[in-house]
Amino acid sequence: MSLLAYAAAALAEIAGCFAFWAWLRLGWSSFWVLPGLASLAAFAVLLTLVDSPAAGRAFAAYGGVYVAASVLWLWLAEGQRPDRWDLAGSVVCLIGTALILLGRRG
């Protein structure tokens, strides 16, 4: 369930941030701010669905998912193929996410 919540949160955060990018950097209509804000609010709610007793740990683990999802967005939404450094960085971040989520705690 946590991985699904992380994936949905990443999509919502990236879409919300992209709405602001499109408005401020690409010259799209300011009306993109409203769905952007809604998407960012959905991101915040989705992140609370992660099964973790500590918010900081849930947020830290999410960071790796966000990086990998952003590289996927680069490719699928922006049409720019990730290079080996993009992919290697994503793998490193996902390893960090796995360490945080799956690490044994005493």
Sequence and secondary structure as in RCSB ss.txt:
>XXXX:A:sequence
MSLLAYAAAALAEIAGCFAFWAWLRLGWSSFWVLPGLASLAAFAVLLTLVDSPAAGRAFAAYGGVYVAASVLWLW
LAEGQRPDRWDLAGSVVCLIGTALILLGRRG
>XXXX:A:secstr
 HHHHHHHHHHHHHHHHHHHHHHHTS   GGGHHHHHHHHHHHHHHHTTS  S HHHHHHHHHHHHHHHHHHHHH
HTT     HHHHHHHHHHHHHHHHHHH    
